[in-house]
Amino acid sequence: MQQPALRLVRLGRVTYAELLGLQDRWLRRLQTEPRTEGLSGTEAGALLVCEPAGPVYTTGLRGGLTPEETARLRALGAEVRVTGRGGLATFHGPGQLLCHPVLDLRRFGLRLRMHVAALEACAVRLCELQGLQGARARPQPYTGVWLDERKICAIGVRCGRHITSHGLALNCCTDLTWFDHIVPCGLVGTGVTSLSKELQRHITVDEVMPPFLVAFKEIYKCTLISEDSPS
């Protein structure tokens, strides 16, 4: 059986608004005409990967920020955006790998919870490939990937008509002090960490991108078709 294929769209360092704009275009493409718009018979969507160009706090379907908190965060120089993903408030910024798979779960034989678990497995595998042991997913209500009580990768997804969007955010060399201004994902008493902090060396998004893509292909059992520019 032929593996499903995803368009690999490397955006480099972009604003969060640019990422959301491209994500929305791919969503419309899959939701309205899944067999046209340039998609071949094996293509099942796109894998959007990037590094945020600036600091942005996002909230999910369950909210997570009051108007006063939103004003305070904007005063710090950060953008604040409401998104349609699951979860509460989190932070995105430079030094963080963002991965948004916009895909048709039916083409992968996955249910939503299985998709979330697969994203967690990608982050765990990347940590292993970087030489960081002990990263793991935790039982509900926790999501993401953890080292003890420290979260290294946040996950929040949206799914409508079997089409997914949003995805994971993995801290590579992120300035973790931005997380001090919120309760990340609404989890009191837990902390955040990064690959650089745990491995005691500077690890960039560019460095981890190749092994991350290897992990993604292994876990999702798919092929990635490189694309020079967004479409």
C-alpha positions as CSV (number, residue, x, y, z in Angstrom):
1,M,0.0,0.0,0.0
2,Q,1.4,3.4,-1.0
3,Q,2.2,5.8,1.8
4,P,0.2,9.1,2.0
5,A,2.3,12.1,1.0
6,L,2.4,15.6,2.5
7,R,3.7,18.8,1.0
8,L,6.6,19.9,3.2
9,V,6.4,23.7,3.4
10,R,9.4,25.2,5.2
11,L,8.6,28.8,6.0
12,G,11.8,29.7,7.9
13,R,11.3,32.6,10.4
14,V,7.9,34.1,9.9
15,T,5.2,36.0,11.8
16,Y,2.5,33.9,13.5
17,A,0.0,35.7,11.3
18,E,1.8,34.5,8.2
19,L,1.7,30.9,9.5
20,L,-2.0,31.1,10.2
21,G,-2.7,32.6,6.8
22,L,-1.0,29.8,5.0
23,Q,-2.7,27.3,7.3
24,D,-6.1,28.7,6.5
25,R,-5.4,28.4,2.7
26,W,-4.5,24.8,3.1
27,L,-7.5,24.1,5.2
28,R,-9.8,25.6,2.6
29,R,-8.0,23.5,-0.1
30,L,-8.6,20.2,1.8
31,Q,-12.1,21.0,3.1
32,T,-13.7,22.2,-0.1
33,E,-12.0,20.3,-2.9
34,P,-9.9,17.5,-1.3
35,R,-9.2,15.8,-4.7
36,T,-8.4,18.9,-6.7
37,E,-6.4,22.1,-6.3
38,G,-3.2,20.3,-7.3
39,L,-3.4,17.4,-4.9
40,S,-2.4,14.1,-6.3
41,G,-4.1,10.8,-5.4
42,T,-1.6,10.1,-2.6
43,E,-1.3,13.6,-1.2
44,A,-3.1,14.1,2.1
45,G,-2.3,17.7,3.0
46,A,0.7,19.8,4.0
47,L,3.2,19.9,6.8
48,L,4.0,23.6,7.7
49,V,7.1,24.1,9.7
50,C,8.6,27.4,10.9
51,E,10.2,29.5,13.7
52,P,8.2,32.4,15.0
53,A,9.7,35.8,14.1
54,G,8.5,37.5,17.3
55,P,6.9,36.9,20.7
56,V,3.2,36.0,20.6
57,Y,0.8,34.6,23.2
58,T,-2.1,32.5,21.9
59,T,-5.2,31.2,23.5
60,G,-7.3,28.2,22.6
61,L,-11.0,27.3,22.5
62,R,-11.1,27.3,26.4
63,G,-9.7,30.9,26.6
64,G,-7.1,31.4,29.2
65,L,-6.5,35.2,29.4
66,T,-8.6,38.0,30.8
67,P,-8.8,41.4,29.1
68,E,-6.5,42.7,31.8
69,E,-4.0,40.0,31.2
70,T,-4.1,40.5,27.5
71,A,-3.4,44.2,27.9
72,R,-0.5,43.4,30.2
73,L,1.1,41.0,27.8
74,R,0.8,43.4,24.9
75,A,2.5,46.1,27.0
76,L,5.5,43.7,27.2
77,G,5.8,44.0,23.4
78,A,4.1,40.6,22.6
79,E,1.3,39.9,20.2
80,V,-1.8,38.2,21.6
81,R,-4.0,36.1,19.4
82,V,-7.1,34.0,19.8
83,T,-6.9,30.7,17.9
84,G,-9.3,27.8,17.2
85,R,-7.0,25.1,18.7
86,G,-7.7,23.2,21.8
87,G,-6.1,24.1,25.1
88,L,-5.5,27.4,27.0
89,A,-2.8,30.1,26.8
90,T,0.7,29.4,25.7
91,F,3.7,31.3,24.2
92,H,5.4,31.1,20.8
93,G,8.5,32.9,19.9
94,P,12.0,32.8,18.4
95,G,13.9,29.6,19.1
96,Q,10.8,27.5,19.0
97,L,10.0,24.9,16.3
98,L,6.4,25.2,15.2
99,C,4.9,22.3,13.3
100,H,1.3,22.5,11.9
101,P,0.2,19.4,10.0
102,V,-2.8,20.3,7.9
103,L,-3.9,16.8,6.9
104,D,-6.9,14.5,6.3
105,L,-6.8,12.0,9.2
106,R,-8.7,9.4,7.1
107,R,-5.8,9.1,4.8
108,F,-3.6,8.0,7.7
109,G,-6.2,5.8,9.4
110,L,-6.0,8.0,12.5
111,R,-8.5,9.3,15.0
112,L,-7.9,12.7,16.7
113,R,-6.5,11.3,19.9
114,M,-4.2,9.1,17.9
115,H,-3.0,12.2,16.0
116,V,-2.2,14.0,19.2
117,A,-0.3,10.9,20.5
118,A,1.6,10.8,17.2
119,L,2.7,14.4,17.5
120,E,3.8,13.7,21.1
121,A,5.8,10.7,19.8
122,C,7.5,12.9,17.2
123,A,8.7,15.3,19.9
124,V,9.9,12.4,22.1
125,R,11.8,10.8,19.2
126,L,13.4,14.2,18.4
127,C,14.6,14.5,22.0
128,E,16.1,11.0,21.8
129,L,17.9,11.8,18.5
130,Q,19.4,14.9,20.2
131,G,20.6,12.8,23.0
132,L,18.0,13.9,25.6
133,Q,16.6,10.9,27.4
134,G,13.6,10.8,29.7
135,A,11.2,12.9,27.6
136,R,7.7,11.4,27.7
137,A,4.0,12.1,27.2
138,R,1.8,12.1,30.3
139,P,-1.7,10.8,30.9
140,Q,-4.7,13.0,30.5
141,P,-5.4,15.8,31.4
142,Y,-1.8,16.6,30.4
143,T,-0.8,17.0,26.8
144,G,2.6,17.6,25.2
145,V,6.0,16.2,26.1
146,W,7.6,16.5,29.5
147,L,10.8,15.9,31.4
148,D,9.5,15.3,34.9
149,E,7.5,18.4,35.7
150,R,9.1,20.5,33.0
151,K,7.2,20.9,29.6
152,I,9.4,21.0,26.6
153,C,6.8,20.7,23.9
154,A,3.2,22.0,23.8
155,I,0.5,20.5,21.7
156,G,-2.8,22.0,20.6
157,V,-4.8,20.9,17.6
158,R,-8.1,21.6,15.8
159,C,-10.0,19.1,13.8
160,G,-13.1,19.6,11.6
161,R,-14.5,17.2,9.1
162,H,-11.4,15.0,9.7
163,I,-9.0,17.8,8.6
164,T,-6.5,18.9,11.3
165,S,-4.7,22.2,11.9
166,H,-2.4,23.7,14.4
167,G,0.0,21.2,16.0
168,L,3.1,21.3,18.2
169,A,5.6,23.9,19.6
170,L,8.9,22.6,20.8
171,N,11.3,24.8,22.7
172,C,14.8,24.6,21.2
173,C,16.6,27.8,22.3
174,T,13.5,29.8,23.4
175,D,13.7,32.6,25.9
176,L,11.8,30.9,28.6
177,T,11.3,34.0,30.6
178,W,8.3,34.8,28.4
179,F,6.4,31.9,30.0
180,D,6.8,33.6,33.4
181,H,4.0,36.0,32.5
182,I,1.3,33.3,32.1
183,V,0.3,29.9,33.5
184,P,1.2,27.9,30.5
185,C,-1.7,25.7,29.3
186,G,-3.4,26.5,32.6
187,L,-1.2,24.0,34.5
188,V,-0.3,25.4,37.9
189,G,2.9,24.1,39.6
190,T,4.6,22.9,36.4
191,G,7.5,24.5,34.6
192,V,8.9,24.8,31.1
193,T,12.2,23.9,29.6
194,S,14.1,23.7,26.3
195,L,16.5,21.5,24.4
196,S,19.2,24.1,25.0
197,K,18.6,24.2,28.7
198,E,18.5,20.5,29.2
199,L,21.5,19.7,27.0
200,Q,23.5,22.7,28.2
201,R,24.4,23.9,24.7
202,H,22.8,26.2,22.1
203,I,20.4,24.2,19.9
204,T,18.7,26.1,17.1
205,V,15.5,25.3,15.2
206,D,17.7,24.8,12.0
207,E,19.7,22.1,13.8
208,V,16.7,20.1,14.9
209,M,14.7,20.4,11.7
210,P,16.2,17.5,9.8
211,P,15.9,14.9,12.6
212,F,12.4,16.2,13.4
213,L,11.3,15.5,9.8
214,V,12.9,12.1,10.0
215,A,10.9,11.4,13.1
216,F,7.7,12.7,11.6
217,K,8.0,10.5,8.5
218,E,8.7,7.4,10.7
219,I,5.8,7.9,13.0
220,Y,3.2,9.0,10.4
221,K,4.5,6.5,7.9
222,C,4.3,9.1,5.1
223,T,6.5,10.7,2.5
224,L,7.3,14.5,2.4
225,I,7.3,16.4,-0.9
226,S,9.5,19.5,-0.6
227,E,8.0,22.7,-1.8
228,D,10.2,25.7,-2.5
229,S,7.6,28.3,-1.7
230,P,4.2,28.5,0.0
231,S,1.1,28.0,-2.1
